[in-house]
Amino acid sequence: MGIYYALIVTAVAILVTMSLAMIRAMAGPTVFDRVLALNMFGTKTVLLICVVCFTIQRTDFLDLALLYSLMNFIGMVALLRFSQFGGFADFEDASQSKSTSTSGGR
């Protein structure tokens, strides 16, 4: 019974850190602070799913946590690529299209 209360306290602590991460994401001075806060929020969500999984003794949710962590990683990579290059095109394609547009089509 003691482990049950420890898991509940852990879940509440994770929810508090998730709310602090969301506040940081909304108030971050730069884009990278916001991206870092959203990445932390996604990581804490995976951790919360795992804690809930162990609390209700259903290991089925571990697959959902793994899937969510993969989606979080791919989303962060896409967001950082978009913020750095301004689009999702390949970097070589973007540089070639810029060079052909500036050279007058030659």
N, C-alpha and C positions, 0 to 999 in steps of 0.2 A: 504494500500500500504506500510505502514511503517513496518508491520510485515513481509512482503515479503523480504525486504532488511535485516531485522534482521536475518531471516532464511538463507539468502545467506551468510551473514557475519559469521554466526555460522558454516555453511558448510565449508567455507574456513578455519576457525580456526580448525575444526576437521581434515581437510586434512593436515594442517600443523603439527598437533600433530601426525597424522598417519605417516607422512614422518619422523618425529623425532623418532618415535618408531621403524620404519624400520631401520634407521641409528643405533639405539641402538642395534637392533637385530643382525646387521652385525658386529658391533664393540664391542659387549659385551665381557668382559674378561672371564666370566664363562658361563657354560651352563645355569645356573639358571637365569642369567641376560638376556640371549637370550630368554628363555622361558617366563619370565615376560614381555619382550618387545613384543613378539608375542601374548601373552594374551591381552596386552593393545591394540595392533593393531586390534585384533578381536573384542574387546569391542568397540573401536572407529568405527569400520565398522558397527556394529549394530546401534550405535548412528547416524552415517551418513545415514544409510538406513531409520531410523525413521525421521530424519530431511528432507530428500528428500520426504518421504511419506507425511509429512505435507505441504511441499512446493508445490507439485503438486496436493495436495488434493485427494490422493488415499490411502485409508486405507488398500488396499489389501497387500501392502508391509509390514505391521506390522507382518503378518504371516511369511513372509520371514525373517524378523529380528529375530523373536522368534526362528525359525528353525536354523538360523545361530548361534544364541547364544548357543543353545543346542549343535550344532556340535562343536563350539569352546570349550565348557566345556568338552565334551567327548574327544576331541583331546588333550586338555591340560592334562587331567587325564592320558590318554594313553601315552603321551610323558613323563610325570614325572615318571610313572610306569616303562617305558622302560629304562629311564636313571638311575633309582634306582636299579632295579633288573636285567637289561640286557636282558629282554625278557618279553613276555606277558603271560607266563604260571603262574599258581597259585603258590603262595609262598610256600605252603605246598608241592606241587608236586615237586618243584625245590629243596627244602631241602631234601626230601626223595630220589630223584634221585642222589643227591650228596652223601648222606650217604651210599647208596647201591653201588655206584661206588667206594667209598673209602674203603669200608669194603671187597671188593673182591667178591661181589655178594652174600654174606650170608644173 
